[in-house]
Amino acid sequence: MNDLLSPPFPREELKAAVATLAREGIFIGTSSWKYEGWLGQLYTPERYLTRGRVSRAKFEKTCLAEYAEVFKTVCLDGGFYQFPTARMLDAIFAQTPDDFRLTLKVTEDITVRRFPSLPRYGKRAGLLNEHFLDADLFTASFLGPLEPWRARTGTLIFEFSTFHEDDWARLSEFVDALDAFLARLPKGWDYAVEVRNRGLLRAEYFEVLRRHGVAHTFNSWSRMPPVSEQLALEGSFTADHTAARFLLKPGRTYEQAVEKFQPYREVQEPCEEAREAMARLLTPTPRQTRRRYIYVNNRLEGSSPWTIYAVVSGLLKRSP
């Protein structure tokens, strides 16, 4: 429930502002949605009661419907860890209206060059991924289940974790491999690429994306330049759609952000650079595209719904 000293969450005002942007083809939402810290703010606790107490199982299974009453899009981060199934997608789209757009991170089986040496990878830990940039596997196992929901899909983000020296002799080798992969993808989807090596942000990379109509994902991440700097790079707008993810304040690790910001009920540290870049992406300009997909993570400032409210409310107040 809300702390008595906290301001009430401006749910209806945020809902109206988000809807106004969505009518212009500008979709802004959060990275994932199952946060109990949002109960009493974005979420109504009474909707998830079982025997007088909030049921975590009921909340996680059904809260997307209430989320979609306010926001018009969300990024399904869980798509990174497993290929989407028809059952999973049916359950998601059943809770959302026709004007809601689901963005998905593409499964790591396609985007991981070498599996990290972590227990969850089992026998694959530390090994090269034989399906890295496998267009046939992506088409069959990712696009296949998603095909019935194409019209309600936002952008599909190929997130490439930081490459290290033993991954490629030169980063240009990755750019060449990416070029060949994108050339084989089925048309008619809004694709986006997210990289975590600042050394890739150069003309050759942007040109490959532009050649295939794929967006560069402007991303705020610990080891990446701020989004404002990425926006200023020549040629960084590469497609007829735009993607952005505001994940972390540059210089801060994911683990540090989790420790600092949980349970994600309020903004604890405003990031003015990120807010200004977000506002620029939300503002119509000749340089930018009509279809825009912008996502904010709790780990940026402490609470993504509050961050989004701060940006969109200020933006609409400045509009004529």
N, C-alpha and C positions, 0 to 999 in steps of 0.2 A: 504494500500500500504506500501511498505518498507520504513522505516525511512532512510533518505539519509546517515546517519552515520552508518547504519547497513550493515554488509557484505551481499552480495547476497546469497540466499539460494542455496546450492549445490545439486539441485534436481537430475540432471543426474548422478552425482557421487554416491549419496545415492541409486538411483534406481539400478545401476549396482552392488553395494555392497550387497544390499538386495537380488537381484536375484542370486548372487553367493552363498549366504548362503542357499537360498531356494532350490537350486539344490542339496544340501547336506542334505535336510530334516530338516533344521533349519529355522524356521519361526519367524521373529521378526516384531512387529508392535505396534500400539498404542491402548490405551483404548478409544474406540469410535473415531469418525472422524469428527463430525460436528462443527468445531471450526472456526469461522470467523476470529480469530486472525491469522490463517494460510493463509489467502488470501494474494496474492503477494509473497508467499513463496512456500508452497506445492500446493496451488490452484491458478488458473489463474482467476482474477476477471472478465475478459471479457466473460468468459463462462457462467456467471450467471447474466448478465445484463438484465434488463427490463426497457424500457424507459430511458436508459442511467444510471441507478443505479443498484447496486447489489441487487437482490431480495433474501431476506432471505429464502422465501419459495422455490424458485427454487434452491438455494444453498443447503438447507438441503435435498431436494428431490433427487438431482442428483450428489452431490459432491463425493459420494462413487466411481463413475466410474473413476474420476480423481485420487482419493486416490489410487485405485487399479492399476494405471499406475506406481506407485512407490513402494508401499508395496504389499506383498503377503499374508498378514493376518491382521485381526483386531479382537478385542474383543468386542462383542456386549453386552455392559453393560445393555442396555435396556431390555434384556431378564430376568433380575432380577425382573423387576416390573410387567411383564405380560407374560403369556404363548405365545410363538411364534405362529403366524397363518400362514396358507399357503400363504395368500396374502402378508404378511410382508416378508416372506422368499423368495417368488418369486421375489419381487421387489429388494431385496438385491442381490440375485444371478444373476439376469438379468444384473446387473451393473458390475459384476466381472468375470474375465476369469476362465477357468477350473482349472488353477493351483493355484487359490486363496483359502485360507482356512479361514473359518469363525469359530471363537471360541465364545461360548456363556456362560454367567453366567446363571445357572439354576434358575428358578423362585423362589422367596422367599416363595411362598406358600408351597414349599417342604422343605426349609432350615431354616425357622424362627421358633424357639421354642415357643416364645411368641411375639405377635405383639407389637411393640413399641407404647407407648401412644402418638401418633401423629394424627393430624386431618385427614390425608389421609387414615388412616385405618378405619375410621368411627366407626361402632359398634364393630369391631374386636379389636380396640385399647386396649392394656393391657391384652388381653385374650390369653390363650394357643391356639396354632394352632392345630386343629384336624387333619390336613393333614401333619404335620411334619413327614418327612421321609416316605411318602406314595409312595411306589414303583409303585403301580398300577396307581396312578394319574400321576406320572412322565412319565411312559411308554406311557400312552394314550395321555396326553395333551402336553407333551414336545417332546418326541421322535416321536410321531405319525406324526405331521406336518413336522418334520425334516427328516424323513426317505427318501424321494425322493432325498435329498441332502447329504446323508451320506458320499459319496466319497469326497465331498468338505467341509466337516466339520472338524474343528481342534479338540480342546478338549472341553469337557463340564465340567464347573467348578462349583462344589457345594461349595458356599461360606457361611460359618457359622460365623455370627457376634459374638462378644464377649459374652460368656456365663457368667452369674452372679451367685451369691451364691444361689438364689432362683430358678435357672433353673435346677440344678442337685445337689443332695447331695454330689456326688463325680464325677469328670470329667470322671472317668472310666466308669460310667453309659452311658455317651454319646458314648464312644468308643464301648461299647457293642451294643448299638442301631445302631451305624454306621455299625458295622460288619453285623448285621442282614439285614440292608437295602441294603448294597452293594451286598450281596449274592443273592438278588432277581432281580438285574438289568440285562437287556438283554446284552449279550456279543456283541463284535464287534465294540464298540465305545471307544474312548480315554477319559476316565473319569479322573477328578482330584478333589481333596478336598483341600479347603483353610480354615484354622482355624485362629482365632484371639486371642486365649489363649495360651500364651507361655508354660503354664503348660501341654499342650497336646503334646508337642514335645518330646516324650519319646518312648521307645521301643514298648510298647503295641499298640500305635497309628500307628507307622510305620509298624508294623507287620500285622495289619488289612488291611492296604492299599496294602501291598505286597501280601497278601493272595488272594486278588481279582484283582490284576493287575491294581490298581488305583494309580495315581501319587499324591504325596504331592506337593502342589503348594507353591513353595518358594515365599514368599511375603514380601515386604518392607512396613511396616505399623507402625503407631504411637506407638502401644503398643507391637509390636513383636520384637524379636531380629533381628539384621541386617541379610540380606540374606547370607552374608559371614559366619556368625555363623551357620545358618541353613544348609548350604552346608557342613560344617565340622562335623555335627552330624552323628554318625554312623547309617547307615540304612536309611538315608533320601531320597535316590533314590530308589523308591519303585515299579517302573513299567518299561515297555519297551518304555515309552515316558516320557518326562519331561515337566513340566509347571512352569512358573515363572511370577509374576506380580510385577513390581516396581511402587508402588502407592504413597507412602509418605516417607519422611525421618523419620526414627524412632525418636519418641519424639515430632513430630509436628502433630497437629490435621488437619483434612480435612479442617475445616473452616479457620484456619490460613493459609493454603497453598493457598486456593482460594483467600483470600484477598491479599496475597503477590504476586501471580504470574499472575493473570488475566491481559491482555487477551491472554496470552500464546504465545507470539511472539518470545521470546528469553529465553535462559538459564540465570537465574538470580543468581543462587546459585548452582554451581556444587557439586554433592555428590560423592566424589571419591570412597567411600566404595561401593556404589551401582554400579558405573561404572565398578569397578574391578570385582565385583561379576557377573555382566552382561557379561563381557568379558570371564570369566571362563565358564559360561554356553554356550557361543557361540563357545568355542574352543573344537575341537574334542579330547576326551580322552577315554581311555578304560573304565573308570568308568561311563561315561555318555552314553545316548542313541542316536540313530540316529534322531528320531522324537522329535523335541523340539519346544515348543510354548512359546515365550517370549514377554511380553507386557509392555509398558512403559506409564505412565500417565503424563499428563502435570504438575500435582501437585508435582512431584518428584523434578524437577529443574526449571520448568517454561515453557518448550516447549519440548514435547516428540520427535518431528521430529529432532530437533537439538541435543537432548541427544543421540538418536539412531545413528545419523550421527557421533557424536564424538566417540562413542564406536566402531562402525563397521569399520569406516575408519581407526582408529588406529589399530584395530585388523588385517585388511587386509594388512596394511603397514608392520606389524611385520611378516606376513606369508612369508615363502620362495617362 
